Amino acid sequence: MPGLIIIALYFLGMIAIGLVSRRKARGVDDFFVAGRKGSSLLITSSLLATIVGGSATVGMAGLGFTQGLTGAWWLLVGSVGLVVLGLFLADKVRRFGLYTLPELVEKQYDSRIALAASVLIVVSWMGIIAGQIVASGKILSVLGLGSPVMWMIVFSAIFVAYTILGGQYAIIRTDALQIGIIFAGIFGGLALLLSRLGGWSGLQASVSPEQFAFPLSAHFGVKELISFLLLVGLTYVVGPDMYSRLFCAKDIKTARVSVLWTALLIIPFAFGITLIGMGASALFPQISPEQAFPTVINEVLPPFLGGIVLAALLGAVMSSADTCLLTASTILTVDIVGRFKPSLSQREILSLSRWGIVVLGLCSLLLALTLKGVINALLFAYTVYTCGLILPVIAGFYRNRLKVTPLGALVAIIGGGSVALISKLFDIKYLDLGGLLISGLLLFIVSFIDNRVRSKRRAIDKN
């Protein structure tokens, strides 16, 4: 009962922030990029809360449960990606002063490429939102009231509601609150778990030595590490949710500093969550891996503290879901609908965006009801997105030097994304990484041919 009361209060708090934010999020800039006034503290907090979501709690504790300390790589590759983003691209991204990643793609190439990128992102991000909804059902099922499906529906209704009300202005502020709760919940829960096991030495005695192998282990080899670095890590270098935060920063320096601080701060989260999964495997070896964290809350923690940690875990999932939902809705409205109806007023854009939030939230919920596991759902979405879009965007920042063309980028997006989709739908081993390679080859080969054809045309025109 204490857990249910705390969760109810938490939900009411989120709605209250949305209602307050609605008064201040009346313009397009406020709704989409929080007025571009974000400080380093707000942007860093929001990035952290977005990253430490369902994949980094329910999913990654499950990785710790099954494969041990190497499960931390799910977040550690994100730290590597953020360092690359902070050092080389954050200033370029913020300097554009846009709303969405596809708008940036249009600046790099043209409107055709932006439209292809928009469709790819919206489809992929529905999968990521669905993964967060699945995680919410697993978390809230520990209350022992209702089914996971019921809680998935309740969770979806709450985060869709406050996202509609306050947009990015509300999300930035709820993220700042949520990351504090997340931090206290994860490390408070870890401390109590270790205490029950008899401390660090007790954990070492309770699980096999192989569980402590790092950076590689029998369950996690070089191939798996490369897959994580490329298919997951690159989404932090070029990610619509990451870029949406950079567009919210008040200036270029704030954007760069926030990204680098986030890269540093997610490291302790990575190991803390993984250790919870390892501890759960010692205490509750009979449970399914993705029930590791919820079971620790239910069986190890006192009821009141368990309710707080449950709220923290839910906050982690919610902060990722709301960001991904608004990102997808903004792209749907600005970059897809707006492309065919350029005469839309600001009021019409805001109205359409709010309807987009409802539609995408509903579609993601329906998708979530068909999915099995959090990590599998997220890896599916990340693979399709990474293989289709990452390399064309990175190359676009250096377009003149690399001599890539819009046609090369378009073929790379379609070809790489299609190969990745096929690899996941038919479970073809190693073809997921092959999609990234094919995307790169198509980008540069088609661009080379396109440049040669253009040169010949110019030569003919001159004669």
N, C-alpha and C positions, 0 to 999 in steps of 0.2 A: 504493500500500500504506500509506504513512503516514496518508493521509486515512481509510482504512478503520479503522485501529487507533484513531485519535482519535475517530471516530464511535462505535466499539464501546465505548470507555472512557466516552464521554459518555452513551450509553444506560445503561451499568451505573451511572453516577453518579446518574442520575435515578431508577432503580429503588431504589438505596440510600437516597436521601432519602425515597422513598415508604415503605420498610420502617421507617425510623427514625420517621417521622411517624405511622405506624399506631399506635404505642404511645401517642401523645399525642392522637390524634384518635378518642377512644372515645365521646364524647358528641355529640349533635346540633349543639350550638353550635360545637364544635371542627371537626366535619366540614364544616358548611355555611358558617360565618363565622369560622373560625380563632380561636374563643373571644372574638371582639370585642376583641382586644388589639393590633391592628396599629398600629405607630408610623407617623409621617409618612414615614420612609425606606422601610419595608416596603410601605406602600400606594402610594407614588409609584413605587417600583420595579416593583411588580406591575402597576399601570396601564400603565406604559411598555412592559413586556414583553408585555402583552396586546395593546396597540395596534399595536406594531411587529411584526406577524405576517406571514403569507404575503402579504397584500394590500400591505403596506408594504415588502416586500423584493422577492420575485419579481415581483409584480404591478406595483408602482410603478416598479421599474427598467425594466419593459416599457413603462410610460407615458413615462418619460424617453427611452427608445430611440426611440419613435415620434413623440412630440410635443414633446420637449424640457423646458425648465424648468417649464412649466406643469403637468407631471405631479406636481409637488410638492403641488398643491392637494388630492390625495387624502388627505394627512395634515393639511395646513394647515386644511382645513375642520373637522377634528377638534379642532384647537387652538381655533378659534373656538367650537365647541360646548362644549368643556370650560370656557372662560372663562364662558360663560353658566351652565353647571351650577355652577361654583364660586361665582360671585357671587350667584346667585339661588335655587338649589335644593338644593345639597349639604347645607346645615344642615337643611332640611326632611326630606330623605331619611333622613339619619342619625338624626334625632330619633325616627323611627318605630321603630327598633331591630328590624327584621324580618329575614326570610331572603331573600325574593324580591320582584321587581317586582310580580307578580300579587297578592301579599299587600297591597302598598301600594295597588294598584288597588281591592282590596276595601274598604280603609279609605276610599278616596275615594268609591266608588260602592256596589256590593254584590257578592254572590258570583257572580251571573250574568256580570257584566262581567269579574270576575277569571278565571272559567273560559274565557271567550272569549279574553282576553289570553293565558292560559296556552297554549292550543292554537296561537295565532298565533305565539308566541315559540318554542315547541318545534319547529314546522315550519320557521320561518325560520332558527333557529339550527342545524338540521341542515345547511342549505345552506351556512352559514358554516363549520361544521366540515369539510364536504366540500371547500370551497375551500382550507382549510389542508392537507388530505390531498393534494389535487392538487399544491399547491406543494411538498410534501415529495418527491413523485415526481420533479418537475422538478429539485429541488436534488440529490437523491442519485443521479440518473442520471449525474452527472458522474464518479462513481467508476469508471464503465465496467464495473461488475459487476452482472449481473442487469438486469431490465427495470424501468421506472418503476412498473409495477403491483406487482412484488414488493416494492419499497421502500415503496410506499404501504401495503401490508399489514403490513410490519415496523414502520413508523412508527406505524400505528394501534394495533398490539398494545402498543407501549411506552408511549404516552401514556395509553391506556386502563388499563394495569396500574398505573402509579403514581398515577393519579387514584383508582382503586378503593382503593388501599392507604391513602392519607393524606388524601384529600379536599382541602378548602380549606387545611388546615394545611400539607399538602405543596406545594400549588400556590403559595402565598404565598412559601414559602422557595425553591422551584426558580426562581420568577420573579426573585427578588433575585439569584440566581447568574447566571441567563440574561441579564439586561439588561447586566451587566458584560461578558460575552462578546460580546453583540450589538454594544455600543458599540465595543469594540476591533476586532471583525471588520469592521464597516462602514467605520469611518474609517481603519483600517489598510489595508483593501483599496482605498479611494478614493485614499489617498496613493500607493500603488504604481502604481495605474492612471494617475494624473496624471503620475507620474515617467516611465512608459513613453511617454506622449504628448508629453513635453517640457514639463510643467507646465501652468499655467492658460492661458498663451498658446498652447501646443500644442493644447489642447482647443479653444480658440476658432478656431484655424486649421483644425482637422480636421472641424468640423461647420458647418452653414449658420448664418448670423446669426439666422435665424428660430427656431432651437432655443433661443436665449437670450432670446427675447421673453417678457416677464412684466409684469403678471399675466395678460394675454390674448395669444393668438397666432392664426395662421391655422387651427391645428388645435384650438384651445380658445377658444371665444367666450363671450359673455355667457350664452347658454342653457346651455352645459355647466357654467359656473361656478355658476349658480343651481341646476342639478340636483344638483351635488356638495354645495352648501351645505345644500339641503333634504333630499335623499335620503340622504346620507352624514353630513353634519354634525349633523343632528338626532338620529342614533343615539347620539351622544356626550352629548347633553342628556338623553335618556331611553333608557338602554340597560341591559338586565338584567345584562350583564357589568360595566358601570361601577357600577351600583348595588350589585352583590354586593361590590365592593371597599369602597364607602362603609359598608356594613353591617359590614365587618370592622374598620373604624377604631375606635380606643379611645374617641374622643369626637368631638363636632361640629367643634371647631376642627381636629383632625387631618384629618377628611374634607375640609373646605374647602381647607385649605392644600395637601394632597396633590394635589387636582384642579388647582389653579392652578399648582403647580410642574410637573405633567405637561403642562399646556397650553404652558408655556414650553419645556420640554425636548424636545418632539417636533418643534419647528421645525428645529433642525439635522439631525435624522434625516431630515426630509422632503427637504431640499435635498441631503444627502449621498447618499441612495439614488438620487435622480433623476439626479444627476451621474454616478453609476456607470453608469446606463443610457445616458446621453448618450455617455460614453466608450466603452462597448461598441459603440454604433452606429458610431463612428469606426473602431474596430479590427476589428470583426467584422460588417460590414453585411449579410452573407448569412444570419445566424442569425435564428430567430424571436424576437420581442421578449421573451417571458417566459423565454427562455434566456439573457438578457443577464447577470444576476448569476452564475448557475452557470458560464457560459462564462468570465467574468472570473476566477473562482476557478481553473478548470481550466487556462487558457491564460496568465494573467498572473502568478499568485502562485507562489512556490516551494512544493514539495510539502508541507513541514511547516506552513508558514504557511497554505497553502491548506486544509489539514485543519482548522486552528483556525477560519478564517473560515467554512468549511463547517459546522462545529459551531455557530458563532454564528448563521448563517443558519437552520440547523435549529432552534436554540433559539428564534429569533423565531417560527417557525411553531408549534413545540410549545407555547410559552407562551400563544398565542392559542387553540390547539385544546383544551388541557386546561381553560382557563377556560370556554370556550363549552360544552364537554361537561358539566362539573359544573353550570353554570348551568341547562342544559336538563334534566339529570337531577333536579336539586333541584326545579325547577318541575313536572316530570312527577310526582314523588313527593309533594311537599307540596301542590301546588295542584290537581292533577288526581286522582290516586289517593286522596290524603288527604281530598279533598272528599267522596268517596263512601264512604270508610272512616275516619271521624273517630276511631274507637276504637283506631287503631294505636298500639302502644307505641313508645318511642324506638328500641329494638332492631329492631323490625320496619321502622320508617322507614329506618334506616341500611341494613338488608339490601335493602330494595326500591330504595333509591337506588343501591346498588352494582350491582344487576341492571339498573337503568335505564341506568347508564353503559355497561354491556356492550351492551345492545340498541341504544341510540342511537349508540354508536360503530360498531357493525356496519352500521346503516342508513346512517350518514354515509359509511362506506367504500363501500358499494354505490352510493350516489348519486355519490360522487367518481369511480367507475369509468366513469360515463356522461357526465361533464362534460369540457369542452374547455379553457377558460381560467380563471385564478384571478379576475381582475377581473370577468368576466362572471358567474361564479358568485356572488361576493360582492354585486355590484350587484343581482342578482336577489333575493337574500334581504333586503338592506337596503331595497329598494323596497317589497316586500310588507309588511315590518315597519313601516317609517316611515309609509306611507300608512294603515295600519290603526290603529296604536296611539299614535303620538307626540302628536298634538293632544289626544285625550281625556285622556291622563295629565297633560300640561302644564296643561290647563284644570282638571283635578281638584284641583291645588294651590290654585286660586282659585275653587273651585266656587260658593261663596256669592255672590261678587262677580259672576261671569259667569253665574250661574243656569243651569248645565248640569245635566242630569238623567241618571240611570242609563240610561233608555231612549235618550236622545240619544247617550250614549257607546256603547251596544251597537250601534246602527244605524251609527254612524260607523266603528266597528271592522270590522264586517262589510262595509259598503259600500266604504270606502276600501281595505281589504285585497283585496276581490274585484276591484275595478277595476284595482289595481296588478298582481294576478296575471294578469288577462286581458291587460293591456298587455305583460307580459313573455312570456307564452306565445305570443301572436300577433304580437309585435314591432310594436305599434301606436305610432307616433311621437307623442311629447308626452303620451300618456295616462298615463305614469308620474307626471308632475307633476300631471296632472288628478286622479289618485287622491287626492293630498294635499288638493287643493282641495275635492273631493267630500266627503272625510272631515270637513273643517272646516264645510262648508255643512250636511251632515247633522247634525253635532253641535249646531249652534246652532239650526237650523230645527226639528228634532224636539224639542229641549229647550224651545224657545219654545212649540210646540204642546202639548207635554206639560204645561208649567206652566199654560197657559190652561185645558186640560181639568181639571187638578187644582183650579184656582181655582173653576171652575164647579161641580165636584162638592162642594167645601167649602161654596159658597154654597147649593146645593140642600140639603145636609145640615143646614145651619143653619136653613133655612126648614121 
